Amino acid sequence: MTSPEPGSSETLRLGTYGAVLLLVGGLVVSPLPDSCRLAQLAARDTAAGRTIGIVMVGAGLVLVAAAWVRLWRAAGAGLVDLAVVRRATAAWCAPLLLAPPLFSRDGWSYAAQGELTRLGLSPYVWGPGILHGPIVEAVDPRWMATPTPYGPLPLLWGAGAAGIIADPWLLVVAHRLLALAGLALLAWALPRLAAWSGRDPVLVSAVVLPSPLVLAHGVGGLHNDLVMVGLAAAALVVAAERGWLPGAVVAGLAAAVKVPGGLVCVGVALLSLPVAATLPARLRRLAEVGAVCVATLVGTGYVSRVGTGWVAALGVPAQIDTPLSLTTQLGRLVPGTEVLGAALVVATVGWIALWWSTGTRTGGLHAATCALTVTVLLSPVVQPWYFLWIIPLLAACALGPGIRAVLTWVALALGVSAPLGSSLQGRPVATVVTTALVLGALVVLARSIRQSAPSDHLEAPRAPAR
């Protein structure tokens, strides 16, 4: 990692090799429907085979991470342009297109929920367990009897796909295409958002788009969070370039994926007003944006025939304990930490109020980012992929070098450590080997990050690409 920066073609190949390893290893260790032919692979039935598979997954993530570090270092030095960053992102995503859901079984649940919607059975009332056959063979048993907490947009997409495709794996691929659509929206919006803050669009894109976090959890895990943040980022750009009304509609679509996506309305309302706008005018615009957002959300539920059942299902994720939830962990250690939560809420309101008085594009970006960030920090349930809500928008903000370095480390750590999740439960040998591999990779990659942190080059004078 201390050698001179390699050419972009070598970097692209390195990341592609890593993605291929991730695909092949994923076929060995990821849950598959019992009726799937690949589920009968001999390597899946032996401890040695599964250990090799998980090591391949870990090694693939390490190669992807190493290529990512090289890419944003080259971007910071002005050696690559936005086209190269986007080409690298596409090349590293391509092998994962046909992969099973990685590091989580949620993709199999998405497929089953789409089938429920197609049959006219609301996933807000029924769990996948009422279905039979291959469609539910790989669904996590924990969620078989629970409704979905997601908005109606992915259910509408899943129902459309289920009307054409019957194979569960191909339905998963259809949902991964939806995740990739969210990534494409982010690739379009992020350079524009970065330019608002005076950031280098090429470097910001290189830090975010092909990051281990995005590839492991957004594309590999095909979580709906990538679609949500892509729509949220697009809502801000659309509001600035086309007006608040279409921006509010796009914000409503973000909420129709996951309800917190609607928080971007704060930014949509703010950046659509002149600096001299009065407080009543600002509040009126926020009410208008919110009304359009809610109408879009409700309308999507009407089109998908599932209505507003998501309201009652919002508490479903709280059924599990996640170590990344600060409020949950603090609540166990320090009694009365609800006071801390209240203080953070008050601070957030004050922070947004400060930007509310600016009426600029940067203020709108910062206000929306703040709302989403604090929502994650205060949530009683925080999964690694929840950081997809905030890292892309935070990376585009005009923040200090310390915060920007933290964002890079978080994207690296959450991506490379993805195999340490549920796929290793009950496999001590694979756990030890993978942990050693992950820790070694983090040490080596961290040394490279310290030598050339992205904050050293974020103000390079580049024109934003369209």
N, C-alpha and C positions, 0 to 999 in steps of 0.2 A: 504494500500500500504506500510505500515511500518512494517508489519509482516515478519517473516523469509521467505526466499525463498521457495515456495512450490515445490513439486515434479513435474517432467516434465509431468506426466500423468494428474495431476490436471490442469496444465497450458494449455495443449492441449485441455482438455475438456472445459475450460473457453473460449478459443478462438473459439472453434467449436460452443458452445452455442451462442456466439455473431454472428457468421456467419449465423446460422439458423434464429436468430431474424432479421438479415439484409435481408435475403431472404423473410421471411414472410411479413415483413413490406414493402419491395419493391414491392410485389405483390399488395399491397393496394395503394401505392402512385405513382408508376412509370407509365408513359404513355404506353398503350397497344393498339394494333389494335382493332377497334370497333367490328370487327367480332369475336374476341377471346372470348371464354366463360368466362374466368376469368375477362374480362372487365365488366361483368355484376354482379360482386360481390357487395352485398348490402353495404358493408363497404366503397366501392369506391365512393358511391353516397351521403354520408352524411359527414357533417363537423366533427362530433364526430369520425366516422370511420377513416377518413383520418388523423385526429389528432393522434389517437391511432397508426395508421400505421407509421406515421413519427416519433413518439416517439419510437416505436419499432426499427426503423432504427437507430435512434440516440443511443439508448441503446445498440444495437448490435455493433455499431462501438466503443462505450466506452468499452465494454467487450473485443472486439478484441484488442483494444489499451492496456488495462490493461494486457492481456495475453502476448502481444508483449513485454511490458516493463519487465515483469517477465522473459520472455524467454531470452532476451539479458543480463539481469542481471545474470541469471544462466550461460549463455555462458561465460560472462566475469569472473565469479568465477570458471570456469572450471568444472561446474557441468553437462553440457550437451555436446554432440559431434555434428558433422555436420549431422549425420543421424537423430538425434532428431530435429534439426532445419528444415531439409527438410521434415520430417514427419509432423511437425507442420504446415509448409507452405501448404502442400498437404491437410491436414485435414481442415484447415480454408478456403481453396479455394473450396473444394468439394461441400459444400452447395450452393455456388454461381454459379456453372456450369450451372444450369437450370434457373437462375434468369433472368428477363428482364434486359435490359440496365439500370444501376443505375446512378442517378445524371446527366444524359445527354441522349439525344436521338440519339447520334451519331451511336450507334449500329444498329438502325433501318435504318439509312442512308446507313451504310455499306451493309446491306442486299439488299437494293434497287439498290445500285451501282453494286453489284455482278450480279443481275438480268439484269441490263442494259448491262453489259459486255457479259453475256451469249447470249443475243439477238443480239449482234453485234453492239450495240449502245454505242459509247464512252462516259463514264461518264465525260470526259474532255470537251465534247461538250454539252451533255444533262444533265439536272437535273432529279431527281426522279419524278418530276411532270408529265412527259410524260407517266408514268406508271399508271395503275388503279388497284383497288382492295386492298386486305389486305396488299400487300407488301408495300404500301405507307401510310397506315392509321395512323401509329404512327410516321412517319417522321416529324421532326420539320418543320413547315411551312416556317421558315426562309430560309431553304436550299432546298426547293422543286424545285426552278428554277435555282439553282447554280451548276456549275461543281464541281467535287471533287479535292482537292489539294493534295491527297495522291498519292504515287507512284503506279506502276503497279502490284507489288506483292500482296497486299491485294485484288486488283481487280481480279487477276488471281485466287486467292483462293476462292473469293466469287462467281466467275463464275462457278468454279468446283462444289462448294457446291450447287448452284442454279440448276445445271444440274441433281442433285440427289434429292434435297429436294425442295418442293414448299412452305411449311409452313414458314412464316416470323420468328416465334419464334425459330424454329429449325435452320434457317439460322443464327440467332443471336448466338445460341449455337455454331454453326460452327465457327463463328468469335471469340467467346470466347476461343475455342480450339486453335485458332491461337495465341491469347494473352497468353494462358498458355504455348504454345510452346516457346514463347519468354521468359517467366519466367523460364522455364526449361533450356534454353540456359544460362540465367543469373545465375542460380543455379550452372551450370557446370563451367562457366568461373570465377565467382566472387572469389572463394577461391584461384584460381591461381593468379589472379590479386592482391589480398591482400598479398599473399606470396611474390610477387615481391617487395613490399614496406616494408616488415618486419611486416606486420599487422597480427593479429590473424584471420585466415580464418573463424573460427567458429563464432567469435563475429561479424565480418563484415557481414557474411551471415545472422546472426540473426537480425542485425540492419536493413538490407535491404529487404530481401526476404518476410517475413511475416508482413511488416510494414503496418500501416493503409493507407499510400499513395498508396502502391502497391495493396492492397486488394480493396480499395474503388474505385480508378480510373483506375488502370491497369487491374484488374480482374472484379470487379463489373461494371465499366464503359466500359470495354473491348476496351480501346483506343489503336490504333495502335502504340502508343509511347512505349509500353512495348515490342512489337516485335522488334521495331527499336533498342532499347537499348540492348536487348538480343543479336541481331546480331552484334551490334557494339562491345560489350564486347567480343563476340566469335571471331570477326575478329582479335582483338589484340592477343588473345591466340593462334589462328590458325597461325598467322604470326610468332609468337615467336617459336612455336613448330613444324610447318610444312613448313614454308617458306613464303616469302612475296606474292607470286603469289596466293596461295589459300586464304591467308588473304585478299588480295585485292578483290577477288571474293566475299567473305563474306561481306566485306565493301560495295561492289556494291549492294548486296542484302539488306543491311541496308538502303542504299539510295533509293532502289526500294520500300521501305515501306514509308519513309518520307525522302525527299532529304537531310535535314541536317545530316542524319545518315552517309552520305558520308564523313563528316569531320573527321571521325575516320581514314581516309587515312593518315593524318598527323602522327598519332601514328604508323600505320602499316609501313610506310616508315622508320621512325626513328629507331624503335626497330629491324628492319631487317638488320641493318648495324653495322659493328664493330666501336668501339670507335674512331679508328684512321682514319675513312673514311674521305676523303677530301670533301670540299664544292661542287665541281662539281659532285662528286659521289652521294652525298646526294640529290642534285637537280635532277639528272638523275633518281634516285630511286623514288623520289616523283612523277616525270612525269610518270614513268612506272606504279606505283601503281594507280595513277589517271586515266591513260588510261584504265587499266583493270577494274577499278571501273565503269567508264562511259560505257564501253562496256557491262558490266554485267547489268547495269541499262537499257541501250537501248535494249539489248537482251531480258530482261524480258518484256519490253513493246512490243517487236515484238511478243513474244510467246503469250502474252495476247491479242494481236490484238488491243491495244490502242495506240501504238506508243509513242511519246514524248509529248503528249498533256498536261502532267503535268506542262510543262514550263509556258504555258499561264494561268494555274489555280493556280499558287503559291500565287497570291494576294487575293484569296478568303477569307482566315481567317481574313484578315485586315478589312473586312466589319463590324466587331463587335468591341465594345470597352470593354477592359478587365482591371479591376483595378490593376492587378498584373504586368502590363507592366510599368517598371520604366521609359522608355523613353517617353511613352505617357503621364504619369502623370507629369513628370518633364517638358515636353513641354507645358503643360497647366499652370504650376506655374512659370516657369522661361523661358523667351524668349531666343532663341539662344542656347538651350541645344544640338543642333547638334554638337557643339564644344566638349561637353562631350562625345558624341558617338564617334567622331573622335579620341579623346584622348584614349578612351578604346580600340579602334581598334589598335592604335599604341602600346599601352601597351601590348596587346595580342600578336602582332607580335614579340615584343621584348621578351616577356615571352617564347613563343614557340622557338624563336631563341636561347635563353639560353639553353633550353633542347635539341635543335637540335644539339648542340655541344657535348652532352654527349653520344649519341648513345647507351643508356642502355634501358632495359625494363622499368625501372621506368620512365625514361625520355619520352619514347613513351606513356606510360599511362598518364602521366601528361600533355603532349602536346595535346593529343586527348581530355582529360577532359577539358582542358582550352578552346579549340576551341568550344566545345559544350556548356560550361557554359556561355561564353561571347555571343554566339549566342542567348541563352535564355534571358540573361540580356538586350541585345540590341533590342530584337524583339518588334515590335509595338503591337503585340498580344501575351499574355502569359496566358495560361490556367493552372489550378492547375496540370493537368497531364503532362505538359511540364517539370516539375521538375523530372519526371521519366528519362529524358535524362541525367541528371547530378548527382543526388544523389547516384545512385549505383556506378558510376565510382569515384566520389569524396570520397566516403566512403572507397574505396580501396587504395586511395593515402596516401602518407606519409605526412599528414597535422597535424597542431597543434591541441591540445585538444579543443581550443575555436571553431574552424571551425567544428570539429567533433560534438561538442555539438549542434551547430547551425543546422547541418544536421538532427540530431535526432529530434530537436524541429520542424523543417519544415515538416519532414515526419509525425510527430504526428498531427500538426495543420492542414495541408492540408487534411489529411485523416479524422480526426474526424469532421472537419467543412464541409465535403462534402454535407451533407443534406441542408446546407444553400444556396444552389444554386437554379437552376430554379424550382426544385420540390416544393418549398415553395411559389412561386410567387402567390400573391392573397389570401394567407391563413394566416391572421394575428395571429390567436390563435396558430396555429402550429408553426409559426415563433418564437413567444415569448417563447413557451415551449421548442422548440428545441434549441434556442439560450441559454437559461438558462442551459439546459442539457449539451450543448457543453462547455460553459464557466466553469461550475462546474467540468466537466471531465478534462479539460485542467489544472485547478488549482491543482486538486488532482494528476494527472499524472505527472505534472511538478515537484511537490514536490518529487515524487518518483525518477524522473530523476536526480534531484539535489543531492539526497542522494547517488546515485550510477550511475554516468554518465558513458557511454560506454568508454569514453576516459581514465578512470581509469584502464582499463584492456586490452587495445588494443594491448599491446605488449607481451601478454602471449606467452610463447614458445611452440607453437603447430605446429606439422607437417601438411602441407596442405593435405586434403583428396582428393582423385581422384574419 
